[in-house]
Amino acid sequence: MTAADERAAMVALLRTGRRPWVEYADLIEERESVAAVLADELAPIADEIAPITDELAPSAQTTLFPEPRHRSTGGNEGPDYRKADPDRLITQARADLERWSSQGMHLVTLLDRGYPPNLRAVHDRPPMVFVAGNLTPADARGVAVVGARKASHAGTERAAGIAEHLVDHGYTVVSGLAAGIDTAAHTAALAKPGGRTVAVIGTGLARSYPPQNQELQQRIASDCAVVSQFWPGSPPSRRSFPMRNAVMSGIALATVVVEASDTSGARMQARLALAQGRPVFLLASLVEQQAWAREYARRPGTHVVCEPDEITTVVERLISPGSLVA
């Protein structure tokens, strides 16, 4: 079984939508074969197969897996891949992979060497991600810089200063390509000679959100990498951004929160990072202004910092041999 065959099996497997993606990640690592897991999943429904039609298109699914069935109807909102012929599923998957690759979007599975190593180590890793551009081994030294979309001028300046400091010390800046803090962090990293930044987005790679960051997204894909766990055509949704935050905190060695309200996705990422065993850095200015940040500051694994060099000092200590993946 070649790597290409395994990737096709991954697309076919996830289109069956029979389990949560975390369970698939565990099963794939246990069996060391996506194809084997796919065979197990399809075996109980082999007598219910139906041919794939033109309606079974990747864009029909808005997230990595089908939406839950409506209780009132007992049916999926989109096509039911679980009743599709296995051979046709694989054929369709290969065609889609070729088409996505021709558009600059490459699928990386949990079994591929190019799968982000820090993400591989967390409990809620996805079984695959799509990448536009190229991830490098150096990106394992990544630190997420996140915060409010409606950021203050002082907040964007702090985010840019942190990003510049991280690049100067050999780190990749990871962020979510949102307006405000994320944009400031990505832009500052790109402005440094040799600077690396990775965008982890809450839509498919074929979409840009927010629309005004389309050019920035294209530049990051050209010079560095954009990562998504969603089908390429997937639009933004309320579900997708929390899932994106879990992947972003998993890819990074640590998360820095610059500005964030109590309803911010950045706050959620701080919680997810701590659950993944990754350190969280809260700026002192944030702790002064937000009750949630003061509460988080008391949690193990949280560090309150004033200057960027405090971040790299702690991270260097934590990534010493045997501490973290990188």
C-alpha positions in Angstrom: 0.0 0.0 0.0 1.6 3.3 -1.1 1.3 6.6 0.6 -0.9 7.8 -2.2 -3.2 4.8 -1.6 -3.4 5.6 2.1 -4.3 9.2 1.4 -7.1 8.1 -0.9 -8.3 5.7 1.8 -8.2 8.6 4.3 -10.6 10.7 2.2 -12.9 7.7 1.6 -12.8 6.8 5.3 -13.7 10.3 6.6 -16.5 10.5 4.1 -18.2 7.6 5.8 -18.6 9.7 8.9 -19.1 6.8 11.3 -17.0 8.0 14.2 -15.6 11.2 15.8 -12.3 12.1 14.1 -10.3 11.6 17.3 -11.4 7.9 17.3 -10.2 7.6 13.7 -6.8 9.0 14.6 -6.4 6.5 17.4 -7.5 3.6 15.1 -5.2 4.6 12.3 -2.2 4.8 14.6 -3.1 1.5 16.2 -3.5 -0.3 12.8 -0.8 1.7 11.1 -3.0 1.7 8.0 -5.8 3.9 6.9 -6.9 1.2 4.3 -7.3 -1.4 7.1 -9.5 0.9 9.1 -11.6 1.7 6.1 -12.1 -1.9 5.3 -13.2 -2.5 8.9 -15.6 0.4 8.8 -17.2 -0.5 5.5 -17.5 -4.2 6.1 -20.8 -4.0 8.2 -22.5 -2.1 5.5 -21.3 -3.9 2.4 -24.8 -5.2 1.7 -26.2 -1.6 1.7 -23.9 -0.1 -0.9 -25.2 2.3 -3.5 -23.3 3.9 -6.5 -21.7 7.3 -6.2 -23.6 10.0 -8.2 -22.6 13.5 -9.3 -24.2 14.7 -6.1 -21.4 13.2 -4.0 -19.1 16.1 -4.3 -16.5 17.3 -1.7 -18.2 20.6 -1.4 -21.4 19.0 -0.1 -19.7 18.7 3.3 -19.1 21.9 5.1 -16.8 20.4 7.8 -14.4 17.5 8.0 -17.3 15.2 8.7 -21.0 15.3 7.8 -23.3 17.3 10.1 -25.2 15.2 12.7 -28.4 13.6 11.4 -31.6 15.5 12.0 -33.6 13.7 14.7 -36.8 14.5 13.0 -36.0 12.9 9.7 -33.2 10.4 10.6 -31.3 11.5 7.5 -28.1 13.5 6.8 -28.3 17.0 5.4 -25.8 16.0 2.8 -25.0 12.8 0.8 -24.6 9.6 2.7 -21.1 8.3 1.8 -21.7 5.3 4.1 -23.8 3.6 1.5 -21.4 4.2 -1.4 -19.5 1.5 -3.2 -16.0 1.2 -1.6 -14.2 1.0 -5.0 -16.0 4.0 -6.2 -15.2 5.9 -3.0 -11.5 5.3 -3.6 -11.7 6.2 -7.2 -13.5 9.5 -6.4 -10.9 10.2 -3.6 -8.0 9.7 -5.9 -9.5 12.1 -8.5 -10.2 14.7 -5.8 -6.7 14.4 -4.4 -5.2 15.0 -7.9 -7.5 18.0 -8.4 -6.7 19.5 -5.0 -3.0 19.0 -5.6 -3.2 20.8 -8.9 -4.6 23.7 -7.0 -1.8 23.7 -4.6 -3.5 21.9 -1.7 -2.0 18.7 -0.4 -3.4 16.2 2.1 -1.1 15.0 4.9 -2.2 12.1 7.0 -1.2 11.1 10.5 0.9 8.3 8.9 2.9 10.8 6.7 6.3 12.0 7.9 5.2 15.5 7.0 2.4 15.5 9.6 3.2 18.3 12.1 5.1 16.6 14.9 3.8 18.6 17.8 0.2 18.1 16.6 0.8 14.3 16.4 1.6 14.3 20.1 -1.7 15.7 21.4 -4.8 13.7 22.2 -7.2 15.6 20.0 -5.2 15.6 16.8 -7.1 15.2 13.5 -6.3 12.2 11.3 -5.3 14.5 8.4 -4.7 18.1 7.5 -4.6 20.0 4.2 -1.5 22.2 3.5 -1.1 24.9 1.0 2.6 25.7 0.8 5.2 23.8 2.7 5.7 22.9 6.3 9.4 22.5 7.3 11.0 20.7 10.2 11.9 24.1 11.6 8.2 24.8 12.0 8.1 22.4 14.9 9.7 25.4 16.8 6.4 27.2 16.5 4.7 29.5 19.0 1.1 30.7 18.5 0.4 34.4 18.9 -3.4 35.0 19.1 -5.9 37.5 20.2 -8.9 39.8 19.5 -10.1 40.5 16.0 -11.0 44.0 17.1 -7.7 44.7 18.6 -6.4 48.0 20.0 -3.5 49.8 18.4 -1.3 48.9 21.4 -2.4 45.2 21.1 -1.4 45.0 17.4 2.0 46.6 18.2 2.6 44.1 21.0 1.7 41.2 18.7 4.0 42.5 16.1 6.8 42.9 18.6 6.4 39.4 19.9 6.3 37.9 16.4 9.5 39.8 15.5 11.2 38.6 18.7 10.2 35.0 18.0 11.6 35.1 14.4 14.8 36.6 15.7 15.2 33.6 18.1 14.5 31.0 15.4 10.8 30.3 16.0 8.0 30.1 13.5 5.0 32.3 14.3 1.7 30.4 14.3 -1.6 32.2 14.1 -5.1 32.0 12.8 -5.2 34.5 9.9 -8.0 36.5 11.6 -8.2 40.2 11.6 -6.5 42.1 14.4 -3.9 40.3 16.5 -3.5 37.4 14.1 -2.9 39.6 11.1 -0.3 41.7 13.0 1.6 38.6 14.0 1.6 37.1 10.5 2.6 40.3 8.9 5.4 41.1 11.3 6.9 37.6 10.8 6.8 37.9 7.0 8.5 41.2 7.2 11.6 39.8 8.9 14.3 38.3 6.5 13.9 34.5 6.7 10.8 34.8 8.9 8.4 31.8 9.0 4.7 31.9 9.8 2.1 29.2 9.6 -1.6 30.1 9.3 -4.1 27.6 10.7 -7.5 28.5 9.4 -11.2 27.7 10.2 -12.3 27.2 6.6 -11.1 25.1 3.7 -8.0 26.2 1.9 -10.0 27.2 -1.2 -11.7 29.9 0.9 -10.4 33.1 2.5 -11.8 34.4 5.8 -12.0 37.2 6.4 -12.1 38.2 2.8 -9.7 41.1 3.3 -6.9 38.7 4.2 -7.0 36.8 0.9 -3.8 38.4 -0.3 -2.1 37.7 3.1 -3.3 34.1 2.9 -1.9 33.7 -0.6 1.4 35.2 0.5 1.7 32.8 3.5 0.9 29.8 1.2 3.5 31.0 -1.3 6.3 31.7 1.2 5.4 29.4 4.2 2.3 27.3 4.9 -1.4 27.5 5.5 -3.0 24.6 7.3 -6.6 23.4 7.5 -8.4 20.3 8.8 -11.5 21.0 6.6 -12.4 20.0 3.1 -11.0 22.6 0.7 -14.4 24.2 -0.1 -15.7 24.4 3.5 -17.1 27.8 4.5 -16.6 29.3 8.0 -19.0 28.0 10.7 -19.5 28.3 14.4 -18.1 24.7 14.8 -15.1 25.2 12.6 -13.2 27.9 14.6 -13.1 26.0 17.9 -11.8 23.0 16.0 -9.2 25.2 14.3 -8.1 26.5 17.7 -7.4 23.0 18.9 -5.3 22.3 15.9 -3.4 25.6 16.2 -2.6 25.0 19.8 -1.5 21.5 19.0 0.8 22.6 16.2 2.5 25.1 18.4 4.8 24.5 21.3 3.0 27.3 23.3 0.3 29.8 22.9 0.6 33.6 23.6 -2.6 35.5 24.2 -2.2 39.2 23.6 -5.7 40.6 23.9 -9.0 38.7 24.3 -12.4 39.1 25.8 -14.1 36.4 27.8 -16.0 35.3 24.7 -12.9 35.3 22.4 -11.6 32.3 20.5 -8.2 33.2 21.9 -9.5 32.4 25.4 -10.8 29.0 24.1 -7.4 28.4 22.6 -5.7 29.1 25.9 -8.0 26.5 27.6 -7.3 23.9 24.8 -3.6 24.5 25.0 -3.5 23.8 28.7 -5.6 20.7 28.2 -3.0 19.5 25.6 -0.2 20.1 28.1 1.1 23.1 26.3 2.2 26.3 28.1 0.1 29.4 27.8 1.5 33.0 28.1 -0.8 35.8 29.0 0.4 39.4 28.7 0.3 41.3 31.9 -1.8 44.0 30.3 -4.4 41.3 29.5 -4.4 40.0 33.0 -5.0 43.5 34.4 -8.0 44.0 32.1 -9.8 40.6 32.0 -11.2 38.6 34.9 -10.9 35.3 32.8 -7.2 36.0 32.3 -6.7 36.5 36.1 -8.4 33.2 36.7 -6.3 31.4 34.1 -3.1 33.0 35.5 -3.6 30.8 38.6 -3.7 27.6 36.6 -0.7 25.3 36.2 1.1 25.9 32.9 0.1 29.5 32.6 2.8 32.3 32.6 2.1 36.0 32.9 4.7 38.0 31.0 5.6 41.6 30.2 8.3 41.2 27.7 8.8 38.9 24.7 12.1 37.6 26.0 10.3 36.1 29.0 8.4 33.9 26.5 11.4 32.5 24.7 13.3 32.0 28.0 10.5 29.7 29.3 9.9 27.9 26.0 13.6 27.2 25.6 13.6 25.6 29.1 10.4 23.6 28.3 11.7 22.2 25.0 14.9 20.9 26.4 15.4 17.2 25.7 12.5 15.1 27.0 10.2 18.0 27.6 8.3 18.5 24.4 8.3 17.3 20.8 10.5 19.9 19.4 
